[in-house]
Amino acid sequence: MAGLFTKVLKAHQWVYENSGGLVGHRLLLGNPTLLLRTVGRRSGAQRTSALTYARDGGDYLVTASNGGSPRPPGWLANLKARPECEIQVGRRKLTVRARATLPDDPEYARRWALVDKVNKGRYGAYQKLTKRPIAVVVLTPAERGQSSR
């Protein structure tokens, strides 16, 4: 079952990327989805991940859940090494600065509630599968409202 879900996620990302964002923003379970583009910390290669997100004012919030795996997703380490990256929301591309937050951040619980609500409680279920605290990553546009095109 997990293998099928992984294939569906990859197909969704492929459609999102190859349609230029015309299709894919709300395709997966109806959740809003963005494309996060990072640079591999060791390879230097561009990496793209389709992630569901919540909004917090002008910021975008994503979680480093990795499906509740004991290890965080590779994109989190890439963001820590190089916080400036790009997101695509629908057809709009934005340069953002990423900042990972954990439960010791005073805003973490509020942000967690926002992302978990958008994902219909799935992140709470993922947190129960792992001992590591799942980071909520704040993606702040470099120039609010400015496209990076």
N, CA, C and O atoms as a GROMACS GRO file, in nm:
protein
  596
    1MET      N    1   0.082  -0.119   0.000
    1MET     CA    2   0.000   0.000   0.000
    1MET      C    3   0.087   0.126   0.000
    1MET      O    4   0.057   0.222  -0.071
    2ALA      N    5   0.195   0.125   0.081
    2ALA     CA    6   0.283   0.242   0.087
    2ALA      C    7   0.348   0.267  -0.048
    2ALA      O    8   0.368   0.382  -0.086
    3GLY      N    9   0.382   0.161  -0.121
    3GLY     CA   10   0.443   0.174  -0.252
    3GLY      C   11   0.349   0.240  -0.351
    3GLY      O   12   0.392   0.322  -0.433
    4LEU      N   13   0.221   0.206  -0.345
    4LEU     CA   14   0.121   0.266  -0.433
    4LEU      C   15   0.107   0.414  -0.401
    4LEU      O   16   0.100   0.497  -0.492
    5PHE      N   17   0.102   0.448  -0.272
    5PHE     CA   18   0.089   0.588  -0.231
    5PHE      C   19   0.209   0.670  -0.280
    5PHE      O   20   0.193   0.783  -0.325
    6THR      N   21   0.329   0.612  -0.271
    6THR     CA   22   0.450   0.680  -0.319
    6THR      C   23   0.439   0.706  -0.469
    6THR      O   24   0.477   0.813  -0.516
    7LYS      N   25   0.389   0.608  -0.544
    7LYS     CA   26   0.372   0.625  -0.689
    7LYS      C   27   0.271   0.735  -0.720
    7LYS      O   28   0.290   0.813  -0.813
    8VAL      N   29   0.163   0.741  -0.643
    8VAL     CA   30   0.062   0.846  -0.662
    8VAL      C   31   0.123   0.983  -0.634
    8VAL      O   32   0.099   1.078  -0.708
    9LEU      N   33   0.202   0.993  -0.528
    9LEU     CA   34   0.267   1.120  -0.495
    9LEU      C   35   0.362   1.165  -0.607
    9LEU      O   36   0.363   1.282  -0.645
   10LYS      N   37   0.439   1.072  -0.658
   10LYS     CA   38   0.533   1.104  -0.767
   10LYS      C   39   0.458   1.146  -0.893
   10LYS      O   40   0.501   1.238  -0.963
   11ALA      N   41   0.347   1.078  -0.923
   11ALA     CA   42   0.267   1.114  -1.041
   11ALA      C   43   0.207   1.253  -1.023
   11ALA      O   44   0.205   1.333  -1.117
   12HIS      N   45   0.159   1.282  -0.903
   12HIS     CA   46   0.104   1.414  -0.875
   12HIS      C   47   0.210   1.522  -0.897
   12HIS      O   48   0.183   1.624  -0.962
   13GLN      N   49   0.329   1.501  -0.843
   13GLN     CA   50   0.437   1.598  -0.860
   13GLN      C   51   0.472   1.615  -1.007
   13GLN      O   52   0.495   1.727  -1.053
   14TRP      N   53   0.477   1.506  -1.082
   14TRP     CA   54   0.509   1.512  -1.225
   14TRP      C   55   0.406   1.597  -1.299
   14TRP      O   56   0.443   1.682  -1.380
   15VAL      N   57   0.278   1.575  -1.271
   15VAL     CA   58   0.172   1.652  -1.336
   15VAL      C   59   0.185   1.800  -1.299
   15VAL      O   60   0.175   1.887  -1.386
   16TYR      N   61   0.208   1.828  -1.172
   16TYR     CA   62   0.221   1.966  -1.125
   16TYR      C   63   0.335   2.036  -1.199
   16TYR      O   64   0.317   2.145  -1.254
   17GLU      N   65   0.452   1.973  -1.201
   17GLU     CA   66   0.568   2.032  -1.265
   17GLU      C   67   0.550   2.047  -1.416
   17GLU      O   68   0.582   2.152  -1.473
   18ASN      N   69   0.499   1.944  -1.481
   18ASN     CA   70   0.492   1.943  -1.627
   18ASN      C   71   0.375   2.021  -1.684
   18ASN      O   72   0.368   2.044  -1.805
   19SER      N   73   0.282   2.062  -1.599
   19SER     CA   74   0.173   2.148  -1.645
   19SER      C   75   0.206   2.295  -1.615
   19SER      O   76   0.123   2.383  -1.639
   20GLY      N   77   0.326   2.320  -1.562
   20GLY     CA   78   0.362   2.457  -1.526
   20GLY      C   79   0.282   2.510  -1.409
   20GLY      O   80   0.273   2.631  -1.388
   21GLY      N   81   0.222   2.419  -1.333
   21GLY     CA   82   0.143   2.459  -1.217
   21GLY      C   83  -0.004   2.477  -1.249
   21GLY      O   84  -0.084   2.508  -1.160
   22LEU      N   85  -0.041   2.458  -1.375
   22LEU     CA   86  -0.181   2.472  -1.414
   22LEU      C   87  -0.268   2.367  -1.346
   22LEU      O   88  -0.382   2.393  -1.309
   23VAL      N   89  -0.211   2.246  -1.331
   23VAL     CA   90  -0.279   2.135  -1.263
   23VAL      C   91  -0.189   2.089  -1.150
   23VAL      O   92  -0.068   2.076  -1.168
   24GLY      N   93  -0.247   2.064  -1.034
   24GLY     CA   94  -0.168   2.008  -0.925
   24GLY      C   95  -0.176   2.084  -0.794
   24GLY      O   96  -0.146   2.027  -0.689
   25HIS      N   97  -0.214   2.210  -0.798
   25HIS     CA   98  -0.218   2.286  -0.674
   25HIS      C   99  -0.314   2.224  -0.573
   25HIS      O  100  -0.284   2.223  -0.453
   26ARG      N  101  -0.425   2.172  -0.616
   26ARG     CA  102  -0.522   2.110  -0.525
   26ARG      C  103  -0.561   1.969  -0.567
   26ARG      O  104  -0.668   1.921  -0.528
   27LEU      N  105  -0.479   1.903  -0.643
   27LEU     CA  106  -0.513   1.771  -0.696
   27LEU      C  107  -0.512   1.663  -0.588
   27LEU      O  108  -0.605   1.583  -0.580
   28LEU      N  109  -0.409   1.659  -0.505
   28LEU     CA  110  -0.389   1.551  -0.410
   28LEU      C  111  -0.482   1.566  -0.289
   28LEU      O  112  -0.459   1.652  -0.203
   29LEU      N  113  -0.586   1.484  -0.281
   29LEU     CA  114  -0.681   1.483  -0.170
   29LEU      C  115  -0.746   1.620  -0.145
   29LEU      O  116  -0.805   1.642  -0.039
   30GLY      N  117  -0.735   1.711  -0.240
   30GLY     CA  118  -0.793   1.844  -0.226
   30GLY      C  119  -0.711   1.939  -0.142
   30GLY      O  120  -0.748   2.055  -0.126
   31ASN      N  121  -0.599   1.892  -0.087
   31ASN     CA  122  -0.514   1.978  -0.004
   31ASN      C  123  -0.432   2.072  -0.092
   31ASN      O  124  -0.387   2.033  -0.200
   32PRO      N  125  -0.413   2.196  -0.047
   32PRO     CA  126  -0.326   2.286  -0.124
   32PRO      C  127  -0.183   2.234  -0.123
   32PRO      O  128  -0.131   2.195  -0.018
   33THR      N  129  -0.121   2.234  -0.239
   33THR     CA  130   0.012   2.177  -0.254
   33THR      C  131   0.103   2.276  -0.323
   33THR      O  132   0.063   2.343  -0.419
   34LEU      N  133   0.226   2.286  -0.274
   34LEU     CA  134   0.326   2.369  -0.341
   34LEU      C  135   0.442   2.281  -0.382
   34LEU      O  136   0.458   2.168  -0.335
   35LEU      N  137   0.523   2.334  -0.471
   35LEU     CA  138   0.647   2.268  -0.510
   35LEU      C  139   0.761   2.342  -0.441
   35LEU      O  140   0.777   2.463  -0.459
   36LEU      N  141   0.839   2.270  -0.364
   36LEU     CA  142   0.955   2.326  -0.294
   36LEU      C  143   1.078   2.287  -0.373
   36LEU      O  144   1.104   2.169  -0.396
   37ARG      N  145   1.154   2.388  -0.415
   37ARG     CA  146   1.276   2.362  -0.491
   37ARG      C  147   1.397   2.400  -0.406
   37ARG      O  148   1.416   2.516  -0.370
   38THR      N  149   1.477   2.299  -0.374
   38THR     CA  150   1.597   2.318  -0.294
   38THR      C  151   1.718   2.276  -0.376
   38THR      O  152   1.706   2.221  -0.485
   39VAL      N  153   1.836   2.302  -0.320
   39VAL     CA  154   1.961   2.259  -0.381
   39VAL      C  155   2.021   2.154  -0.288
   39VAL      O  156   2.035   2.178  -0.168
   40GLY      N  157   2.056   2.038  -0.343
   40GLY     CA  158   2.114   1.931  -0.263
   40GLY      C  159   2.240   1.978  -0.192
   40GLY      O  160   2.330   2.033  -0.254
   41ARG      N  161   2.246   1.956  -0.064
   41ARG     CA  162   2.359   2.006   0.017
   41ARG      C  163   2.491   1.940  -0.020
   41ARG      O  164   2.596   2.002  -0.004
   42ARG      N  165   2.488   1.818  -0.069
   42ARG     CA  166   2.610   1.750  -0.111
   42ARG      C  167   2.626   1.748  -0.262
   42ARG      O  168   2.736   1.767  -0.314
   43SER      N  169   2.515   1.724  -0.332
   43SER     CA  170   2.522   1.709  -0.478
   43SER      C  171   2.523   1.842  -0.552
   43SER      O  172   2.579   1.852  -0.662
   44GLY      N  173   2.461   1.943  -0.493
   44GLY     CA  174   2.446   2.071  -0.563
   44GLY      C  175   2.337   2.067  -0.669
   44GLY      O  176   2.316   2.165  -0.740
   45ALA      N  177   2.268   1.954  -0.680
   45ALA     CA  178   2.162   1.938  -0.779
   45ALA      C  179   2.031   1.996  -0.728
   45ALA      O  180   2.005   1.995  -0.607
   46GLN      N  181   1.949   2.046  -0.820
   46GLN     CA  182   1.818   2.097  -0.781
   46GLN      C  183   1.726   1.980  -0.747
   46GLN      O  184   1.722   1.880  -0.818
   47ARG      N  185   1.654   1.995  -0.637
   47ARG     CA  186   1.559   1.893  -0.592
   47ARG      C  187   1.422   1.959  -0.581
   47ARG      O  188   1.411   2.074  -0.540
   48THR      N  189   1.318   1.886  -0.618
   48THR     CA  190   1.182   1.938  -0.607
   48THR      C  191   1.098   1.841  -0.527
   48THR      O  192   1.104   1.720  -0.548
   49SER      N  193   1.019   1.895  -0.435
   49SER     CA  194   0.929   1.814  -0.353
   49SER      C  195   0.791   1.879  -0.355
   49SER      O  196   0.779   2.000  -0.335
   50ALA      N  197   0.688   1.800  -0.379
   50ALA     CA  198   0.550   1.847  -0.370
   50ALA      C  199   0.506   1.829  -0.225
   50ALA      O  200   0.510   1.718  -0.172
   51LEU      N  201   0.464   1.938  -0.162
   51LEU     CA  202   0.427   1.935  -0.021
   51LEU      C  203   0.296   2.008   0.002
   51LEU      O  204   0.271   2.113  -0.058
   52THR      N  205   0.213   1.955   0.089
   52THR     CA  206   0.094   2.029   0.128
   52THR      C  207   0.137   2.142   0.220
   52THR      O  208   0.240   2.133   0.287
   53TYR      N  209   0.057   2.247   0.222
   53TYR     CA  210   0.097   2.364   0.301
   53TYR      C  211  -0.025   2.432   0.363
   53TYR      O  212  -0.140   2.408   0.324
   54ALA      N  213   0.004   2.516   0.461
   54ALA     CA  214  -0.095   2.605   0.521
   54ALA      C  215  -0.040   2.746   0.509
   54ALA      O  216   0.081   2.765   0.489
   55ARG      N  217  -0.125   2.843   0.520
   55ARG     CA  218  -0.083   2.984   0.519
   55ARG      C  219  -0.086   3.038   0.661
   55ARG      O  220  -0.172   3.002   0.742
   56ASP      N  221   0.009   3.124   0.690
   56ASP     CA  222   0.016   3.195   0.818
   56ASP      C  223   0.049   3.339   0.783
   56ASP      O  224   0.166   3.377   0.777
   57GLY      N  225  -0.053   3.418   0.759
   57GLY     CA  226  -0.031   3.554   0.709
   57GLY      C  227   0.032   3.544   0.572
   57GLY      O  228  -0.022   3.477   0.484
   58GLY      N  229   0.146   3.609   0.552
   58GLY     CA  230   0.217   3.603   0.425
   58GLY      C  231   0.308   3.484   0.410
   58GLY      O  232   0.362   3.460   0.302
   59ASP      N  233   0.326   3.406   0.516
   59ASP     CA  234   0.415   3.290   0.514
   59ASP      C  235   0.342   3.164   0.470
   59ASP      O  236   0.220   3.152   0.481
   60TYR      N  237   0.421   3.070   0.420
   60TYR     CA  238   0.374   2.936   0.386
   60TYR      C  239   0.434   2.842   0.488
   60TYR      O  240   0.551   2.856   0.525
   61LEU      N  241   0.356   2.744   0.534
   61LEU     CA  242   0.403   2.647   0.633
   61LEU      C  243   0.398   2.507   0.575
   61LEU      O  244   0.296   2.466   0.519
   62VAL      N  245   0.508   2.434   0.588
   62VAL     CA  246   0.514   2.293   0.548
   62VAL      C  247   0.571   2.214   0.665
   62VAL      O  248   0.637   2.270   0.753
   63THR      N  249   0.545   2.084   0.667
   63THR     CA  250   0.598   2.002   0.775
   63THR      C  251   0.700   1.903   0.720
   63THR      O  252   0.688   1.854   0.608
   64ALA      N  253   0.798   1.875   0.802
   64ALA     CA  254   0.904   1.778   0.768
   64ALA      C  255   0.866   1.643   0.828
   64ALA      O  256   0.944   1.584   0.904
   65SER      N  257   0.747   1.594   0.793
   65SER     CA  258   0.695   1.472   0.856
   65SER      C  259   0.758   1.344   0.801
   65SER      O  260   0.781   1.250   0.877
   66ASN      N  261   0.784   1.341   0.672
   66ASN     CA  262   0.837   1.221   0.607
   66ASN      C  263   0.751   1.099   0.641
   66ASN      O  264   0.802   0.988   0.660
   67GLY      N  265   0.619   1.122   0.649
   67GLY     CA  266   0.526   1.013   0.675
   67GLY      C  267   0.540   0.949   0.812
   67GLY      O  268   0.495   0.837   0.832
   68GLY      N  269   0.602   1.020   0.907
   68GLY     CA  270   0.623   0.964   1.040
   68GLY      C  271   0.748   0.878   1.052
   68GLY      O  272   0.766   0.808   1.152
   69SER      N  273   0.834   0.884   0.951
   69SER     CA  274   0.959   0.808   0.953
   69SER      C  275   1.049   0.859   1.066
   69SER      O  276   1.039   0.975   1.106
   70PRO      N  277   1.137   0.772   1.118
   70PRO     CA  278   1.232   0.819   1.221
   70PRO      C  279   1.328   0.925   1.168
   70PRO      O  280   1.386   1.000   1.246
   71ARG      N  281   1.345   0.930   1.037
   71ARG     CA  282   1.437   1.028   0.976
   71ARG      C  283   1.358   1.138   0.908
   71ARG      O  284   1.258   1.111   0.841
   72PRO      N  285   1.402   1.264   0.923
   72PRO     CA  286   1.334   1.372   0.853
   72PRO      C  287   1.361   1.362   0.702
   72PRO      O  288   1.456   1.296   0.661
   73PRO      N  289   1.280   1.428   0.621
   73PRO     CA  290   1.305   1.424   0.476
   73PRO      C  291   1.436   1.494   0.442
   73PRO      O  292   1.478   1.586   0.512
   74GLY      N  293   1.499   1.451   0.332
   74GLY     CA  294   1.626   1.511   0.289
   74GLY      C  295   1.616   1.659   0.260
   74GLY      O  296   1.714   1.732   0.279
   75TRP      N  297   1.499   1.706   0.216
   75TRP     CA  298   1.487   1.847   0.183
   75TRP      C  299   1.507   1.936   0.306
   75TRP      O  300   1.545   2.052   0.292
   76LEU      N  301   1.481   1.883   0.426
   76LEU     CA  302   1.499   1.964   0.547
   76LEU      C  303   1.647   1.997   0.568
   76LEU      O  304   1.681   2.111   0.598
   77ALA      N  305   1.734   1.899   0.551
   77ALA     CA  306   1.878   1.924   0.564
   77ALA      C  307   1.926   2.019   0.453
   77ALA      O  308   2.013   2.103   0.477
   78ASN      N  309   1.869   2.006   0.334
   78ASN     CA  310   1.905   2.098   0.226
   78ASN      C  311   1.868   2.242   0.262
   78ASN      O  312   1.945   2.335   0.236
   79LEU      N  313   1.751   2.260   0.323
   79LEU     CA  314   1.708   2.395   0.363
   79LEU      C  315   1.794   2.451   0.476
   79LEU      O  316   1.820   2.571   0.480
   80LYS      N  317   1.836   2.365   0.566
   80LYS     CA  318   1.921   2.413   0.675
   80LYS      C  319   2.056   2.458   0.620
   80LYS      O  320   2.116   2.554   0.670
   81ALA      N  321   2.105   2.388   0.517
   81ALA     CA  322   2.234   2.425   0.457
   81ALA      C  323   2.221   2.550   0.370
   81ALA      O  324   2.314   2.631   0.363
   82ARG      N  325   2.107   2.565   0.304
   82ARG     CA  326   2.084   2.679   0.214
   82ARG      C  327   1.937   2.720   0.226
   82ARG      O  328   1.852   2.670   0.152
   83PRO      N  329   1.906   2.811   0.320
   83PRO     CA  330   1.766   2.847   0.346
   83PRO      C  331   1.696   2.923   0.233
   83PRO      O  332   1.573   2.922   0.227
   84GLU      N  333   1.771   2.988   0.146
   84GLU     CA  334   1.707   3.056   0.034
   84GLU      C  335   1.672   2.952  -0.071
   84GLU      O  336   1.757   2.875  -0.114
   85CYS      N  337   1.546   2.950  -0.112
   85CYS     CA  338   1.501   2.853  -0.211
   85CYS      C  339   1.382   2.911  -0.285
   85CYS      O  340   1.349   3.029  -0.272
   86GLU      N  341   1.317   2.826  -0.363
   86GLU     CA  342   1.202   2.870  -0.441
   86GLU      C  343   1.085   2.778  -0.414
   86GLU      O  344   1.101   2.657  -0.396
   87ILE      N  345   0.966   2.838  -0.411
   87ILE     CA  346   0.845   2.759  -0.407
   87ILE      C  347   0.761   2.798  -0.529
   87ILE      O  348   0.772   2.907  -0.583
   88GLN      N  349   0.677   2.706  -0.568
   88GLN     CA  350   0.580   2.733  -0.673
   88GLN      C  351   0.444   2.698  -0.616
   88GLN      O  352   0.421   2.586  -0.570
   89VAL      N  353   0.354   2.794  -0.620
   89VAL     CA  354   0.218   2.776  -0.572
   89VAL      C  355   0.128   2.798  -0.692
   89VAL      O  356   0.109   2.911  -0.738
   90GLY      N  357   0.073   2.690  -0.742
   90GLY     CA  358   0.001   2.700  -0.870
   90GLY      C  359   0.102   2.738  -0.977
   90GLY      O  360   0.202   2.668  -0.995
   91ARG      N  361   0.077   2.846  -1.048
   91ARG     CA  362   0.168   2.890  -1.154
   91ARG      C  363   0.265   2.996  -1.105
   91ARG      O  364   0.353   3.039  -1.180
   92ARG      N  365   0.251   3.038  -0.981
   92ARG     CA  366   0.332   3.147  -0.926
   92ARG      C  367   0.457   3.095  -0.857
   92ARG      O  368   0.451   3.005  -0.773
   93LYS      N  369   0.572   3.152  -0.893
   93LYS     CA  370   0.699   3.114  -0.832
   93LYS      C  371   0.746   3.226  -0.740
   93LYS      O  372   0.742   3.344  -0.776
   94LEU      N  373   0.791   3.187  -0.621
   94LEU     CA  374   0.838   3.283  -0.522
   94LEU      C  375   0.972   3.241  -0.465
   94LEU      O  376   0.994   3.122  -0.438
   95THR      N  377   1.060   3.336  -0.446
   95THR     CA  378   1.183   3.312  -0.371
   95THR      C  379   1.147   3.327  -0.224
   95THR      O  380   1.083   3.424  -0.185
   96VAL      N  381   1.188   3.229  -0.143
   96VAL     CA  382   1.155   3.231   0.000
   96VAL      C  383   1.279   3.202   0.083
   96VAL      O  384   1.380   3.153   0.033
   97ARG      N  385   1.268   3.234   0.210
   97ARG     CA  386   1.370   3.196   0.309
   97ARG      C  387   1.304   3.101   0.406
   97ARG      O  388   1.197   3.130   0.461
   98ALA      N  389   1.367   2.986   0.427
   98ALA     CA  390   1.310   2.881   0.511
   98ALA      C  391   1.369   2.886   0.652
   98ALA      O  392   1.487   2.914   0.672
   99ARG      N  393   1.282   2.856   0.748
   99ARG     CA  394   1.326   2.847   0.888
   99ARG      C  395   1.247   2.734   0.954
   99ARG      O  396   1.125   2.739   0.964
  100ALA      N  397   1.321   2.632   0.998
  100ALA     CA  398   1.257   2.518   1.066
  100ALA      C  399   1.229   2.554   1.211
  100ALA      O  400   1.314   2.612   1.279
  101THR      N  401   1.110   2.520   1.257
  101THR     CA  402   1.074   2.543   1.397
  101THR      C  403   1.038   2.411   1.462
  101THR      O  404   0.985   2.320   1.398
  102LEU      N  405   1.068   2.402   1.590
  102LEU     CA  406   1.040   2.282   1.670
  102LEU      C  407   0.957   2.321   1.792
  102LEU      O  408   0.933   2.440   1.813
  103PRO      N  409   0.913   2.225   1.872
  103PRO     CA  410   0.825   2.256   1.984
  103PRO      C  411   0.877   2.361   2.083
  103PRO      O  412   0.797   2.418   2.157
  104ASP      N  413   1.008   2.389   2.086
  104ASP     CA  414   1.057   2.492   2.178
  104ASP      C  415   1.031   2.634   2.126
  104ASP      O  416   1.052   2.731   2.200
  105ASP      N  417   0.987   2.648   2.003
  105ASP     CA  418   0.952   2.779   1.947
  105ASP      C  419   0.814   2.818   2.001
  105ASP      O  420   0.722   2.738   1.997
  106PRO      N  421   0.799   2.941   2.052
  106PRO     CA  422   0.670   2.981   2.110
  106PRO      C  423   0.553   2.979   2.010
  106PRO      O  424   0.438   2.971   2.053
  107GLU      N  425   0.580   2.985   1.881
  107GLU     CA  426   0.474   2.984   1.780
  107GLU      C  427   0.449   2.845   1.720
  107GLU      O  428   0.359   2.828   1.638
  108TYR      N  429   0.527   2.747   1.763
  108TYR     CA  430   0.518   2.614   1.704
  108TYR      C  431   0.379   2.554   1.716
  108TYR      O  432   0.323   2.508   1.616
  109ALA      N  433   0.322   2.552   1.834
  109ALA     CA  434   0.191   2.487   1.855
  109ALA      C  435   0.084   2.550   1.766
  109ALA      O  436   0.001   2.480   1.710
  110ARG      N  437   0.085   2.681   1.754
  110ARG     CA  438  -0.012   2.750   1.670
  110ARG      C  439   0.008   2.712   1.524
  110ARG      O  440  -0.088   2.684   1.452
  111ARG      N  441   0.134   2.711   1.480
  111ARG     CA  442   0.163   2.675   1.341
  111ARG      C  443   0.128   2.528   1.314
  111ARG      O  444   0.071   2.494   1.210
  112TRP      N  445   0.162   2.442   1.410
  112TRP     CA  446   0.131   2.300   1.396
  112TRP      C  447  -0.020   2.282   1.376
  112TRP      O  448  -0.063   2.204   1.290
  113ALA      N  449  -0.099   2.352   1.455
  113ALA     CA  450  -0.245   2.341   1.443
  113ALA      C  451  -0.292   2.383   1.303
  113ALA      O  452  -0.384   2.323   1.248
  114LEU      N  453  -0.230   2.485   1.246
  114LEU     CA  454  -0.267   2.530   1.111
  114LEU      C  455  -0.239   2.422   1.006
  114LEU      O  456  -0.327   2.389   0.926
  115VAL      N  457  -0.118   2.365   1.008
  115VAL     CA  458  -0.085   2.264   0.907
  115VAL      C  459  -0.162   2.135   0.930
  115VAL      O  460  -0.202   2.068   0.834
  116ASP      N  461  -0.183   2.099   1.054
  116ASP     CA  462  -0.255   1.975   1.083
  116ASP      C  463  -0.402   1.987   1.042
  116ASP      O  464  -0.461   1.890   0.994
  117LYS      N  465  -0.460   2.104   1.059
  117LYS     CA  466  -0.600   2.126   1.017
  117LYS      C  467  -0.614   2.111   0.866
  117LYS      O  468  -0.706   2.045   0.819
  118VAL      N  469  -0.523   2.172   0.790
  118VAL     CA  470  -0.527   2.162   0.644
  118VAL      C  471  -0.516   2.016   0.602
  118VAL      O  472  -0.577   1.975   0.502
  119ASN      N  473  -0.441   1.938   0.676
  119ASN     CA  474  -0.418   1.798   0.641
  119ASN      C  475  -0.508   1.701   0.718
  119ASN      O  476  -0.480   1.582   0.727
  120LYS      N  477  -0.616   1.755   0.771
  120LYS     CA  478  -0.721   1.674   0.835
  120LYS      C  479  -0.669   1.580   0.943
  120LYS      O  480  -0.714   1.466   0.954
  121GLY      N  481  -0.573   1.629   1.023
  121GLY     CA  482  -0.521   1.552   1.136
  121GLY      C  483  -0.415   1.450   1.104
  121GLY      O  484  -0.371   1.377   1.193
  122ARG      N  485  -0.373   1.442   0.978
  122ARG     CA  486  -0.274   1.340   0.940
  122ARG      C  487  -0.139   1.362   1.008
  122ARG      O  488  -0.071   1.265   1.041
  123TYR      N  489  -0.100   1.485   1.028
  123TYR     CA  490   0.031   1.509   1.088
  123TYR      C  491   0.034   1.464   1.233
  123TYR      O  492   0.138   1.418   1.282
  124GLY      N  493  -0.076   1.478   1.302
  124GLY     CA  494  -0.083   1.425   1.438
  124GLY      C  495  -0.059   1.274   1.439
  124GLY      O  496   0.009   1.222   1.527
  125ALA      N  497  -0.116   1.206   1.340
  125ALA     CA  498  -0.095   1.061   1.328
  125ALA      C  499   0.052   1.030   1.297
  125ALA      O  500   0.108   0.935   1.351
  126TYR      N  501   0.113   1.110   1.210
  126TYR     CA  502   0.255   1.090   1.177
  126TYR      C  503   0.342   1.113   1.300
  126TYR      O  504   0.439   1.039   1.322
  127GLN      N  505   0.309   1.215   1.381
  127GLN     CA  506   0.391   1.243   1.499
  127GLN      C  507   0.390   1.124   1.595
  127GLN      O  508   0.490   1.097   1.661
  128LYS      N  509   0.277   1.054   1.601
  128LYS     CA  510   0.267   0.936   1.689
  128LYS      C  511   0.355   0.820   1.642
  128LYS      O  512   0.387   0.730   1.720
  129LEU      N  513   0.393   0.821   1.514
  129LEU     CA  514   0.475   0.713   1.459
  129LEU      C  515   0.625   0.731   1.484
  129LEU      O  516   0.702   0.637   1.465
  130THR      N  517   0.667   0.849   1.527
  130THR     CA  518   0.810   0.875   1.544
  130THR      C  519   0.838   0.944   1.676
  130THR      O  520   0.752   1.013   1.732
  131LYS      N  521   0.959   0.924   1.726
  131LYS     CA  522   1.000   0.989   1.850
  131LYS      C  523   1.057   1.129   1.825
  131LYS      O  524   1.060   1.212   1.916
  132ARG      N  525   1.102   1.155   1.701
  132ARG     CA  526   1.159   1.286   1.672
  132ARG      C  527   1.047   1.389   1.662
  132ARG      O  528   0.940   1.359   1.610
  133PRO      N  529   1.071   1.510   1.710
  133PRO     CA  530   0.970   1.614   1.690
  133PRO      C  531   0.968   1.654   1.542
  133PRO      O  532   1.073   1.681   1.483
  134ILE      N  533   0.850   1.659   1.484
  134ILE     CA  534   0.837   1.695   1.343
  134ILE      C  535   0.843   1.847   1.331
  134ILE      O  536   0.766   1.919   1.394
  135ALA      N  537   0.936   1.894   1.250
  135ALA     CA  538   0.953   2.039   1.231
  135ALA      C  539   0.842   2.097   1.145
  135ALA      O  540   0.797   2.035   1.049
  136VAL      N  541   0.800   2.217   1.181
  136VAL     CA  542   0.716   2.298   1.094
  136VAL      C  543   0.810   2.401   1.033
  136VAL      O  544   0.876   2.476   1.104
  137VAL      N  545   0.815   2.404   0.901
  137VAL     CA  546   0.906   2.494   0.831
  137VAL      C  547   0.829   2.615   0.782
  137VAL      O  548   0.728   2.603   0.713
  138VAL      N  549   0.879   2.732   0.821
  138VAL     CA  550   0.818   2.859   0.780
  138VAL      C  551   0.892   2.906   0.656
  138VAL      O  552   1.014   2.921   0.656
  139LEU      N  553   0.817   2.929   0.548
  139LEU     CA  554   0.872   2.978   0.422
  139LEU      C  555   0.823   3.121   0.403
  139LEU      O  556   0.706   3.146   0.373
  140THR      N  557   0.916   3.215   0.421
  140THR     CA  558   0.882   3.356   0.412
  140THR      C  559   0.926   3.412   0.278
  140THR      O  560   1.045   3.408   0.246
  141PRO      N  561   0.832   3.465   0.199
  141PRO     CA  562   0.870   3.524   0.070
  141PRO      C  563   0.974   3.634   0.087
  141PRO      O  564   0.963   3.718   0.177
  142ALA      N  565   1.075   3.632  -0.001
  142ALA     CA  566   1.182   3.732   0.004
  142ALA      C  567   1.123   3.872  -0.015
  142ALA      O  568   1.156   3.966   0.058
  143GLU      N  569   1.038   3.884  -0.114
  143GLU     CA  570   0.967   4.010  -0.138
  143GLU      C  571   0.821   3.973  -0.149
  143GLU      O  572   0.777   3.922  -0.252
  144ARG      N  573   0.748   3.998  -0.044
  144ARG     CA  574   0.608   3.958  -0.042
  144ARG      C  575   0.535   4.004  -0.168
  144ARG      O  576   0.537   4.121  -0.206
  145GLY      N  577   0.470   3.905  -0.230
  145GLY     CA  578   0.391   3.934  -0.349
  145GLY      C  579   0.471   3.944  -0.477
  145GLY      O  580   0.413   3.967  -0.584
  146GLN      N  581   0.603   3.927  -0.471
  146GLN     CA  582   0.684   3.936  -0.593
  146GLN      C  583   0.714   3.798  -0.646
  146GLN      O  584   0.754   3.709  -0.571
  147SER      N  585   0.696   3.781  -0.771
  147SER     CA  586   0.726   3.657  -0.839
  147SER      C  587   0.874   3.651  -0.870
  147SER      O  588   0.937   3.755  -0.891
  148SER      N  589   0.933   3.532  -0.874
  148SER     CA  590   1.077   3.519  -0.902
  148SER      C  591   1.103   3.495  -1.050
  148SER      O  592   1.216   3.464  -1.088
  149ARG      N  593   1.004   3.509  -1.134
  149ARG     CA  594   1.022   3.484  -1.278
  149ARG      C  595   1.114   3.584  -1.339
  149ARG      O  596   1.140   3.577  -1.459
   0.00000   0.00000   0.00000
